[in-house]
Amino acid sequence: MTEQSVRLWGARFRTSPSPELTALSRSESSYFRLVPYDLVSSLSHARELVRAGILTEAEAETVFAAIKGIGADYAAGAIEPSAADEDIHTFLERVLGERIGALGGKLRAGRSRNDQAANDLKLYLRDVARGLGADILVLQQALTSQAEAHVTTLAAGFTHLQPAQPISFAHQLLAHAQTFARDLDRLRDWDRRAARSPLGAAAMAGSSIAVQPELSARELGYDAPCENSIDAVGSRDHVAEFLFVTAMFGVHLSRLAEELFLWSSRQFRWIEMDDGYATGSSIMPQKKNCDIAELTRGRASRLIGSLTTMLVALKGLPFAYNRDLAEDKHAAFDTIDALTLVVPAMAGLIRTMRVNTDIMGKQSVDGFTLATEVADWLARTGVPFSEAHEITGALVRYCEDRNIGLEDVSDDDLAAVDVRLLPSIRSSLSPQAAIAARKGYGGTAPDRVLEQIIRLKTVLESQREWLSSHASPIAALKG
């Protein structure tokens, strides 16, 4: 078989492609991870060719066996693309032709690399979405387990990175778990829109041979074919949306990473990292660094960059297929590869960290975090909140001048600031009282936090069911 015969185009050209064109046009090595998805799509397409009368049942059986054999050999590393293979489709047609001769060439009827490329990546992303979802669940479980252990652990809540109010540390952990739960819900919602098959769109106008794409769609786990053949091959909003979901997740991971830096610092000392999830310094022997969080924060920038790349590639394209769309794979693969490493590492860091509850409890009242309790207490006694705010501010100044905390003021101190500050206010001036008072739905009161954990576990179970309900189409290669 000559090099010319394995190219999928070129008959109308008088000369071979230049070395520069060949180098630019050849798929990156990472793209060949789509081989199993192209093969399983070929199985489905072969059945369509039987229905169209292009293949006989006997020929189809030969094709099926060859395709499954190629899949097994590729997975085992027994075959690989050659330098002359322009892309996945060229590689697989070459190998198929080597194994079953001219019969392999029949498989190209009724389809185009345009619908194949769109379909391969979509199938891959739908599979990857479940793997990513499973990793997110493990991270959520790590946060939830730590939260269950620290429902009554006191901590300082922050706004503007300044001490604000006492909170349950579990409440702080669950704030991150809630964002990740929404990220996984976005992934589920994305999958619902992505469940349309591009097969049958061919180059852009549809196929005169593959005229029952709804059957191939069902075989590959889709809900239905795409409604419009031009849209099927020319749109990549499903890729852009996937990249948005992952970029948003990356941003949420980065925010958690930022807090882990603070919590593990000597200034905070809220948590201690397990040695297995920390690194040291090549020159400073005492260092214990939160490198997992730093690497996570760095990867988040790449996720945002991948989304930007895809949006910019799409913004000026005429319909239908344009080669610019090949950027979809680079952007998607870089994102997936980053998250495949980052998420399990972050889950392990959270799962194994040790919480210094005594230190957190002492810091929970630093910075006059009980000031709102004073203002609220005054408001409940009938003082207009605007006045209560001013009185409380004066009490804070009084304490600052004497280097004492609100929890340390005497009856005389209270009266010296304002006669309406009665000794009975003291029952509100503890971090335990402060968090117990925040007992509305979604508040930091321990009972509410426990209820939040119960509800979150219900959400996680629903997400787990969604993950387990998916069957990868590439399982057909082993059937």
Secondary structure, 3 states (H helix, E strand, C coil): CCHHHHCCCCCCCCCCCCHHHHHHHCCCHHHHHHHHHHHHHHHHHHHHHHHHCCCCHHHHHHHHHHHHHHHHHHHHCCCCCCCCCCCHHHHHHHHHHHHHHHHHHHHHCCCCHHHHHHHHHHHHHHHHHHHHHHHHHHHHHHHHHHHHHCCCCEEEEEECCEEEEEEEHHHHHHHHHHHHHHHHHHHHHHHHHHCEECCCCCCCCCCCCCCCHHHHHHHCCCCEECCCHHHHHHCCHHHHHHHHHHHHHHHHHHHHHHHHHHHHCCCCCCEECCHHHCECCCCCCCCCECHHHHHHHHHHHHHHHHHHHHHHHHHCCCCCCCHHHHHHHHHHHHHHHHHHHHHHHHHHHHHHCEECHHHHHHHCCCCCCCHHHHHHHHHHCCCCHHHHHHHHHHHHHHHHHHCCCHHHCCHHHHHHHCCCCCHHHHHHCCHHHHHHHCCCCCCCCHHHHHHHHHHHHHHHHHHHHHHHCCCCHHHHHHC
